[in-house]
Amino acid sequence: MDEAGAITLDSVTIGITLTGDGSHDVNIIDLQPDIVERTAPWSGTFFCIPPEAGTPTMQMGFDLDSPRPIARTIETLMPDVGKPGRPFFNEKTITLNKHEQQVVIARASTTRNQVAFRLRVTYMLGRVRKQAVIDDAGRPFRVTALNRVGAEDVSYQRVYVSAPDYSLRDVGTGRMSTSQACHS
């Protein structure tokens, strides 16, 4: 689906492996999204497929609806659900010793827009401040909110839902309730 240009709904989870460079300790002092595009939610074909999530080593989240999204801690409510907490880098620096690795799971979410973004990492290599950009194989990451047309309704050109046998069922087109879109 990614190769066909699919856009993730509500939140996109990005796994980042940070690695020390071997000659100096690396201190990650900031990680933030650079918004490339912010538009109305996607309204084309909607595939309602339940997400799969793992347990991250280190978690942070971004509210892409914020005018200036920043990395925030994730306060876990249940193993696969979290809510944004305090600014992540106000409390922490990620320190990598020579050749050490740290896995960070970043979740970027939106409830109002379709957002394309890249992540900018600011780090200290010894005493030198540097930056690097993380993207999706040369393209920006993309996430979209539901295409709402009222408090309880959504509208798409076509809607497919996953069936218990993992096939996809066409459930219609146009305006429908949120529950119809994913539970028909």
N, C-alpha and C positions, 0 to 999 in steps of 0.2 A: 504494500500500500504506500510506503514511503516513496518508492520509485515512481509511483503514479501521481505523486504530488499530494498525498493525504496530509491533512492537518489535524493534530491532536486536539481533542476537546477538553476544555477547562484547565488542565495543567499538563505540562510536559516535564518529564523527569530526565535529568541529564546526569550521567555518571562521569566523573572527572577523576583521573588518576594523576596526582601531582607527584613529581619525582625530583629529589635533590640532584644537583648537577655533577657532583663528584669532587669539585674543587673547593666549594664554599657551602656553608649552610644557606638554605633558602628560607626566607620568611615571607609568607603570603600575607599581605596586609589589607587587601581588598579584592572583592570579586563582585562585579556588577554588570547588569545587562546594558548594552548599548542598543536602544530601540532603532530599528531600521525603518519600520513601517507600523502604523497603528491605524486600522480601518474598521469598518462595520464587520460584525461576525459573518463567517462563511455561510452561504445559503444554498449551496449546490447539493450534492448527494451526501446524506448523513448515514454513516454506518454505526449502529449502536452495538459495540462489542465491549464486554466488561474488561476493565484493565487488569493487568497483573503487576504486582509490586513486590519488591524484595525489601529486606531490612538493610538500610544503609549503614556504612561505617560512621560517617559524619553527615549530619543533615543541615541544610539551609534552604530557605525559600525566598521567592521574590513575588511581590504583588505587582504584576505588570499593568494594572489599572492605575497605579500611583503615578503622578507626574514624574517623579524621580525614584524609580524602584531601587531599593538597597537590599543587600543580603541580610536576612533575619534568621534567628534560630528557629527551629521547628519544635514546638511544644507538643509532644505526642499525646494524643487522646486514646488511640488504639494502635496496634502494630502498623497499620497501613494508612492511617489518617492523622494529619497534624494540622496545627494552625500556626500562623506566623507569630513569632515572639519578639524579643528585643533585637536591636541591631547586632548582627553576628560579630562584626569586626570591632565593635566598641568594647567587647569583652574578651576577644580572642585574637591571636595571631597563629596561623598555622606554620609551625616550624618544621622544616625538613632537614635532617642531618644529611651528610654526604651519602648519596645513593638510596636514601630512605624514601619510601612511598607512602602516600596517604590517599585514600579514596574518599571523595566528597560526592554526595548525592544532592543535587540542586533541583528543587521543584519550582518552576515558574508558572504562575496561574493568572487567569483573567476571568472575569464574570461579565465583562461589557464589550470587549473588542476582539478583533483578530490582530495578533501581534507577531511581527517578525523581529528577531533580535539575535545578537551575538553576545558572548560573555567576555568581558575584559578583566584580566587578572593583573593586579598590581602587586609586585613583589620586590623584595630587597635581596640582591645577590651580593653578599658581603656588605659594602657600604653604598652600593650603586642601586638606585631605584630603577626598575624596569617594568615593562608591560608586555602582555601577550594576549592575543585574541583567540577565543575558542569558538568554533562554529560547527555546523553539521556537514562535514566533508566539503567545505567551500561555499556552502549555502547557509543563510541564517536559519536558526531554529524557528519553528512556527507553532502557534497555539491559537485556538479560537474559542470564544464563548458560544453558548447556544444562540441560535438566531431566534430570539424571542420576539413575538408580536403581541404581547400582552403579558399579564402576570403569570398565566399558566399555559400559554400556547407557544408553539414554535412553528416555523415555516421552512420547508426545504423542497427542492425540486424533486427529490426522490429519497425515501427512507428504507433502509434495510436493517433488520435485527438478527442477532445470532440465535440460532435454535439450539436445543440441547444436543443435537448430533453435530454441532459445529458448522452447520451450513448457514447460509444467509437467506433470510426470507424478505421479499419485497412487501412492505406494509402500506405503501401508498405515496401520495404526493400532496403538496400544499400544506395548509394549516391544520395542525392537530395539537392535542394536549401533550404535555411533556410525558405523561405516563403512557399515552398511546404510542408515542414515537419509539420508546424502548421496551414496551411490554405488550405489544400487540401479538 
